[in-house]
Amino acid sequence: MSKIFFSKRIAEPAKMSREEECAFNAFMKKNYKRNFTIAVDDILKKTKIQSSTIVDFGCGAGFFLHAIGDRRRQAHLIGIDQSASMLRDARLFLQTFQHVRLIRRDVTDTSLPSAFADLVVSKDSFHEFEKPIDTLREMFRIVKPGGWIFIQDLRRDMPMRLIRMSLLRQTPFQKIQYASAQASYTCDEMVQYVRRAGARHFKIRIQKLTKEISTAHPELDPVQVRNGFQARWTIWIQK
């Protein structure tokens, strides 16, 4: 087993500055298709959701909800985040959707009813959550029996060549990348957390760039797509 560069997890600051939030949002908007469309393809193929209730933990400016809602216009979208400024950005970005609710709450206590959602998602946010097991339990509580939980995030055990991309820390976004990498969870840590949260039916994987994905998205740089996959784990949980 190769040595992990960030052998010890160091949590991110409690809140990004507005400058950092803007830098993060600008990057995500610029790379919208690569960051979100492939994941949405995967979700729609696996879950077969239609006019469903979808809850995003750590929704930020609403990019992932937008990508899902754009393909499922009748879906009810709910975003949960603790940043008031990010939620303001999300309201603007999601204003064309009819069924949207944004909640400023802690992800361990969403105030949503039990067995409420068809799908719970979290993309590139899980490393920000202070209590991962409690967060997973809350996700499991609000999802319906037979419903799905999709989580994708950076992994601290990513290949060293990808770690090097953020070591310079010269720009606000590079600083965010570095802090997020060292705050992220390894694949082994996530397996333990999911089990301790009580989930029994789950899979964790490092996604691969397949011919099907390349054919569906010829406009995307395959090297960037592959790097994005290798920098993250993806977890599927079914209740």
ABEGO torsion letter per residue (X at the ends): XBBBABABBBBBBABBBAAAAAAAAAAAAAAAAAAAAAAAAAAAAAAGBBBBBBBBBGAEAGAAAAAAAAABAABBBBBBBABAAAAAAAAAAAAABABBBBBBBBAABAGBBBGABABBBBBGAAAABABAAAAAAAAAAABBBGBBBBBBBBBAABBAAAAAAAAAGABAAAAAAAAAAAABBBAAAAAAAAAAAGBABBBBBBBBBBAAAAAABAABBAAAAAAAAAABBBBBBBX
